[in-house]
Amino acid sequence: MEWLNFYSNTYGTNNQMVSGLLSEMVIDEQMRLYRKRELYKEIDEALATKNREAFMRLTSELKAIMEYEKA
């Protein structure tokens, strides 16, 4: 009986750890998707106002996100 309690506690802890990691992965992905959407908007604004410096900075950030997603 003691062994079953020990096993179920360990199993529960592992499930919590895996659930926590999966939650972090989902949150991280959603944050990246949100930032990409915002970058596209900001890049459009930079193009519309012919702000080269902002355009270069924003496209550089977008490229970095896309490279991270490829890995």
TORLUM-53709 format. One record per residue (C-alpha): x, y, z; residue number from 0; residue in one letter. Coordinates in Angstrom, 3 decimals. Example, Ala and Ser with C-alpha at 12.3 -4.5 7.8 and 13.67 -1.06 7.14 Angstrom:
<sites>
<site><x>12.300</x><y>-4.500</y><z>7.800</z><pos>0</pos><code>A</code></site>
<site><x>13.670</x><y>-1.060</y><z>7.140</z><pos>1</pos><code>S</code></site>
</sites>
This chain:
<sites>
<site><x>0.000</x><y>0.000</y><z>0.000</z><pos>0</pos><code>M</code></site>
<site><x>2.812</x><y>2.406</y><z>0.821</z><pos>1</pos><code>E</code></site>
<site><x>4.462</x><y>1.696</y><z>-2.520</z><pos>2</pos><code>W</code></site>
<site><x>1.286</x><y>2.616</y><z>-4.442</z><pos>3</pos><code>L</code></site>
<site><x>1.009</x><y>5.937</y><z>-2.599</z><pos>4</pos><code>N</code></site>
<site><x>4.648</x><y>6.694</y><z>-3.326</z><pos>5</pos><code>F</code></site>
<site><x>4.207</x><y>5.834</y><z>-6.993</z><pos>6</pos><code>Y</code></site>
<site><x>1.048</x><y>7.882</y><z>-7.405</z><pos>7</pos><code>S</code></site>
<site><x>2.673</x><y>10.905</y><z>-5.723</z><pos>8</pos><code>N</code></site>
<site><x>5.664</x><y>10.653</y><z>-8.031</z><pos>9</pos><code>T</code></site>
<site><x>3.427</x><y>10.178</y><z>-11.052</z><pos>10</pos><code>Y</code></site>
<site><x>1.331</x><y>13.172</y><z>-10.052</z><pos>11</pos><code>G</code></site>
<site><x>4.438</x><y>15.324</y><z>-9.638</z><pos>12</pos><code>T</code></site>
<site><x>5.713</x><y>14.288</y><z>-13.075</z><pos>13</pos><code>N</code></site>
<site><x>2.333</x><y>15.101</y><z>-14.607</z><pos>14</pos><code>N</code></site>
<site><x>2.405</x><y>18.535</y><z>-12.979</z><pos>15</pos><code>Q</code></site>
<site><x>5.928</x><y>19.133</y><z>-14.260</z><pos>16</pos><code>M</code></site>
<site><x>4.994</x><y>18.105</y><z>-17.811</z><pos>17</pos><code>V</code></site>
<site><x>1.822</x><y>20.200</y><z>-17.671</z><pos>18</pos><code>S</code></site>
<site><x>3.861</x><y>23.171</y><z>-16.504</z><pos>19</pos><code>G</code></site>
<site><x>6.350</x><y>22.774</y><z>-19.341</z><pos>20</pos><code>L</code></site>
<site><x>3.581</x><y>22.427</y><z>-21.915</z><pos>21</pos><code>L</code></site>
<site><x>1.891</x><y>25.534</y><z>-20.533</z><pos>22</pos><code>S</code></site>
<site><x>5.135</x><y>27.488</y><z>-20.841</z><pos>23</pos><code>E</code></site>
<site><x>5.577</x><y>26.309</y><z>-24.425</z><pos>24</pos><code>M</code></site>
<site><x>2.054</x><y>27.380</y><z>-25.367</z><pos>25</pos><code>V</code></site>
<site><x>2.463</x><y>30.773</y><z>-23.699</z><pos>26</pos><code>I</code></site>
<site><x>5.835</x><y>31.300</y><z>-25.395</z><pos>27</pos><code>D</code></site>
<site><x>4.376</x><y>30.471</y><z>-28.803</z><pos>28</pos><code>E</code></site>
<site><x>1.405</x><y>32.768</y><z>-28.293</z><pos>29</pos><code>Q</code></site>
<site><x>3.683</x><y>35.617</y><z>-27.217</z><pos>30</pos><code>M</code></site>
<site><x>5.786</x><y>35.138</y><z>-30.370</z><pos>31</pos><code>R</code></site>
<site><x>2.680</x><y>35.105</y><z>-32.575</z><pos>32</pos><code>L</code></site>
<site><x>1.384</x><y>38.277</y><z>-30.931</z><pos>33</pos><code>Y</code></site>
<site><x>4.739</x><y>40.017</y><z>-31.332</z><pos>34</pos><code>R</code></site>
<site><x>4.929</x><y>38.988</y><z>-34.995</z><pos>35</pos><code>K</code></site>
<site><x>1.475</x><y>40.464</y><z>-35.639</z><pos>36</pos><code>R</code></site>
<site><x>2.518</x><y>43.689</y><z>-33.940</z><pos>37</pos><code>E</code></site>
<site><x>5.777</x><y>43.790</y><z>-35.889</z><pos>38</pos><code>L</code></site>
<site><x>3.932</x><y>43.469</y><z>-39.191</z><pos>39</pos><code>Y</code></site>
<site><x>1.730</x><y>46.430</y><z>-38.204</z><pos>40</pos><code>K</code></site>
<site><x>4.722</x><y>48.497</y><z>-37.086</z><pos>41</pos><code>E</code></site>
<site><x>6.635</x><y>47.617</y><z>-40.269</z><pos>42</pos><code>I</code></site>
<site><x>3.657</x><y>48.787</y><z>-42.343</z><pos>43</pos><code>D</code></site>
<site><x>3.619</x><y>52.052</y><z>-40.389</z><pos>44</pos><code>E</code></site>
<site><x>7.359</x><y>52.505</y><z>-40.883</z><pos>45</pos><code>A</code></site>
<site><x>6.927</x><y>51.974</y><z>-44.615</z><pos>46</pos><code>L</code></site>
<site><x>3.994</x><y>54.386</y><z>-44.779</z><pos>47</pos><code>A</code></site>
<site><x>5.976</x><y>57.102</y><z>-42.971</z><pos>48</pos><code>T</code></site>
<site><x>9.202</x><y>56.202</y><z>-44.807</z><pos>49</pos><code>K</code></site>
<site><x>11.002</x><y>55.684</y><z>-41.503</z><pos>50</pos><code>N</code></site>
<site><x>14.025</x><y>53.670</y><z>-42.642</z><pos>51</pos><code>R</code></site>
<site><x>15.573</x><y>53.332</y><z>-39.176</z><pos>52</pos><code>E</code></site>
<site><x>12.384</x><y>51.884</y><z>-37.663</z><pos>53</pos><code>A</code></site>
<site><x>11.891</x><y>49.624</y><z>-40.678</z><pos>54</pos><code>F</code></site>
<site><x>15.394</x><y>48.178</y><z>-40.369</z><pos>55</pos><code>M</code></site>
<site><x>15.075</x><y>47.652</y><z>-36.608</z><pos>56</pos><code>R</code></site>
<site><x>11.646</x><y>46.030</y><z>-36.868</z><pos>57</pos><code>L</code></site>
<site><x>12.528</x><y>43.748</y><z>-39.770</z><pos>58</pos><code>T</code></site>
<site><x>15.659</x><y>42.678</y><z>-37.918</z><pos>59</pos><code>S</code></site>
<site><x>13.556</x><y>41.684</y><z>-34.907</z><pos>60</pos><code>E</code></site>
<site><x>11.100</x><y>39.843</y><z>-37.160</z><pos>61</pos><code>L</code></site>
<site><x>13.944</x><y>37.954</y><z>-38.832</z><pos>62</pos><code>K</code></site>
<site><x>15.301</x><y>36.931</y><z>-35.425</z><pos>63</pos><code>A</code></site>
<site><x>11.909</x><y>35.546</y><z>-34.400</z><pos>64</pos><code>I</code></site>
<site><x>11.601</x><y>33.652</y><z>-37.670</z><pos>65</pos><code>M</code></site>
<site><x>15.102</x><y>32.171</y><z>-37.284</z><pos>66</pos><code>E</code></site>
<site><x>14.231</x><y>31.058</y><z>-33.750</z><pos>67</pos><code>Y</code></site>
<site><x>11.096</x><y>29.331</y><z>-35.051</z><pos>68</pos><code>E</code></site>
<site><x>13.103</x><y>27.435</y><z>-37.688</z><pos>69</pos><code>K</code></site>
<site><x>15.400</x><y>25.919</y><z>-35.054</z><pos>70</pos><code>A</code></site>
</sites>
